Amino acid sequence: MSGRFVLADPAATDALGQALARARPEQGVVYLRGDLGAGKSSLARALLRALGVTGTIRSPTYTLVERYPLPGDGREALHLDLYRIGAAEELEFLGLDDAVAEAALWLVEWPERGAGLLPPADLDIMLAPRGEGRVAECVAMGPRGAGWLGRVKWA
């Protein structure tokens, strides 16, 4: 299952993040792909906001991972940006071993750089600029992802 979303402006990117948040399963992994500036962090930020995360939501470009407690969930969301790692083995130093089973949500930018050491994706989202906005191609990677994408309500 897949879906294509035309995001004409930042508000549309926020709306997609909100729709993904509303449809989110109990636990989920999203791979965010696209060139620099394609909107990966913007979509992640919109999704986290829609899940109730308050305060500053930083892009993990330099920290590699940011953790956000999810209100009312008791668990956390992880936002990773793996652009700056040289080898997948570097993930071992981020202390994510316990998070694999416990995190409610993984948002992973540049997932190909962590190949083999990341949990498998439920949704694989490719973002690409288009005019003043962007296009998001969402592909379900298994039954949980198909259910998630099938629940997304997009106007």
N, C-alpha and C positions, 0 to 999 in steps of 0.2 A: 504494500500500500504506500502511496506517496501523495503529496499535495504540493501545489505551487501557489505561493502567495506573493502578489505584487504589492510592495510597500512603497507607496508614492511619496511618503514623507516620514519624519521621525514619529509623528503621532500614529501612523500605521504600524511602525515597528513596535511601538509600545502596545498597541492593540493586539498584535500577534503574541507578544510576551504575556499579556493578560490572558489571552485565550489558551495558551499553552499551560499557564498556571492553573486555570480553572479546571482543565482536563487532566491534570497531572495524576499519575498513579501513586500509590503509597510509596514506591521507590522507583527512581528513574535515572537514566543516564542519557545525556544529550551531548553529541559531538557537534561542535560548531566549526565550520570550515569556511574558508574564503581568504582572499588577499588582505593585506594590511588595509585598514580603513573600510572594510566591507560591511561592518556593523555587528560583528560577533559580540563585542562587549556591550553594545547598546541593547541588543536583544536579551543578553543574559541579565543586564541591569533591570530591564522592564519586567522580566519574569520574576526576578527576586523581589522587586517592589510589589508586584501583584500577590506574592506569597506573604506579604506583610513585613518584609525586612525594612527597617527604618535606619536612619543615619546614613553615613557615607557608604556608598557601594563603590569600591575601588576596582579598577582594572588590575588584575594580578600580573601585569607585564613584568614587573621587577621582583615581586614577592613569589611568583609562580603559583601560589595557592592562597585564596582568601576563604575563610570559613564564616558562615552566617547562620546563627541560630534561627530556626523557623518558629515563629510565634504559634503557640498552641500545639506544636508537634512534638516538642521535646528532643528533636533531632536537628541536624544541621544540613545546610546546602554547602557544597564545595564548588568554587569557581576556580578553575585552573587555566593558566595560559602557558603553554609549553613551548612557545616560540623561541625562548632563549636557552633551552636545554640542548646539549650537544649529543646526548645519547639517552635512550629510554631508561637505562640503568640508574640515571641520576634521580629518577622518581623515588628510588629506595630511600633517599636522604630526606624526603619531605614528610616522613612519618604518617603515611596514608594507609598503612596496613590495617589498622582497626576501622578506618573510615570506609573501607570497601563494603563491609557488611552493614555498617551502622548509618551511613549517610542517607538521607531521604532523597537527595538530588545531587547529581554530578553535572556540572556544566563545563565542558572541556574544549578550550580553544587549541587549535593545532594538534589534534589527537594523534595524527600520524607520527609525531615525534615521541610518543609514549607507547607505540605499538607493542603489544604483547604484555604490557604491565598495567594496563588500564582495564577496568570492568568493561564488558562489551556494551556497545550503544543500544539503546532502545529507539532513539531517534537520531538520525544523521541529517544535519541541516547545513546546506551549502548556501551561503549568502554571496550575492554579486551586485555591484552597482548597476543601476539602470536609470538613466536620466538624472533627475534630482533625488531619486529614491534608490530602492534596491529590490531584488527579487530573492525570495527564500524558497529553496527547493527542499522539502522535508520528506525523508524516506524512513519508513518504519523498518526496524531491523529485528523482526520477530514479533510474536504475539502481543507482548506487553506494549511495544511501540505501535503496533497496528491498532490496539484498543485506544491508546492515548491519542493518536492522530485522528482516529474515527470520532472521538468525543470533542475535538476542537470545533467550536462554533465560530465561524468567520463570516462577517457581513460583507 
